[in-house]
Amino acid sequence: MRRNAPSGRDRQENEVRNQVIKLTSKATRFSRVVLAMSGMVAATALSAQTVSDDQTPDAGLNLPKNLQIFGDVDPNVRKPTAIVNNSVITGTDVDHRLAMVASLNKMQVSADDRQQLKLQVLRSLIDETLQIQQAKANDITVSSDEIDQSYARIANRFNKTPKEFGDYLREIGSAPASLKRQIEGEIAWSRLLQRQVEPFVNVGDAEVNAILDRMKASKGAEEYHLKEIYLPSSDGSPEQVVAKMKDITEKLKQGVPFESLARTYSQATTSVRGGDLDWVRTDMLPTSMVEAVQNMQVGQIAGPVQVPGGYSLLYLVDQRQVLTADPRDAVLSLRQMTLNFGAGTSEAQAQAKAQALASAAKDLHGCGAVPGVAGKLGAEVVDNDSVRIRDLPPQLQDIMMKLKVGEATPPFGSMDQGVRVLVLCGRDDAKSAGLPSPDKVQAQLEQQRVNLRAQRMLRDLRRDAIIEYR
């Protein structure tokens, strides 16, 4: 499900979380737990890449060397349905969820990728079923009214009524029941954690103070928010691995989300998080990665980059300095003018409309003139007074950094969504970043520990489940 844009408080808490994760002490067992439960397990992800080709990790299973497989097992045979503790997951359930995920993420699923994505969806449905079952075993249920309310909120994010959104889901080959099932699973699992995990998680003052001290010491250090897709050298010859990386890059150019490709192809531990390494500093990365990252711009993709044990495709989500004010954190007051293209509009006609909008925007004298200009052009006007430069697409960030109040961006858009310009009405520059409060650091640490225990609980449910594939 898509989520609303984060509020100012959410963004601040996210930044606190990122700083807490990086600066947690590794000297104590408590601190190692914090690192393990963090969203940024960069060190873990990179360690997965440093196993040389001639090494065989034993995974704690006491595996024999030069093992031999007995029997005729075809690993390419996959079964599309399952019975999970007597709850049936049908092929239709898998198809509906796959259609919904692909459409809402604007994914173009090829025939080659479809089977692998179906397996991924089936695993997700199995986890969802286990979560609902465990909640019901603890007398936790989610009412149909609660599910309908959440469903209506999601429909509203897509500017649709619940009925219209249901029609849309059926048009793309999914169904409202699939989304409602996902909603039920998320609410039920959240309530189970609130009852069985959250009351037993505590963070001491000494830990919080140690983290704040380390944050002060790292002030000004450059850090990067990275995502990766990692393929080991054992996947084939270097030429074959690089060719596969180039094929993944082509899918990115076609609009497939990086996160989806990372979950499908990446063999690093970060794959379950869509390849997210979170915020890292250069001293946490291999030399080859450092060289690539330092030459990237926000929003760019680099690779394949050769790293110990394989190759990585990197995506630079963001860049900043620890506890240092960033101009891209400035909050803008914007007025947007949009010219929509009607059905049957030719490319030449669209170009002419875009040129007219560009000429009008260039002659603007402040935001007060926008309604009059929009009226003459037949354009729509939308205001937004709380947009951070950092939250804009990378192509617009540099432009907005250079604009003066009253000036407009060049036209941008597409044939199906029309052309638009943004007019800068005001700017509140970023203030010097300060240390978060101890209460916020404590809250983030507690949430991280809840997440880790939730992962352990789900692993136990998988281990104890009776699953029959059909």
Beta strands, then each sheet from edge to edge (+ up, - down):
strand 1: 82-84
strand 2: 87-89
strand 3: 222-232
strand 4: 276-280
strand 5: 301-307
strand 6: 310-321
strand 7: 331-339
strand 8: 380-388
strand 9: 412-414
strand 10: 418-428
strand 11: 467-469
sheet 1: 2+ 1- 11+
sheet 2: 4+ 3- 6+ 5-
sheet 3: 8+ 7- 10+ 9-
end
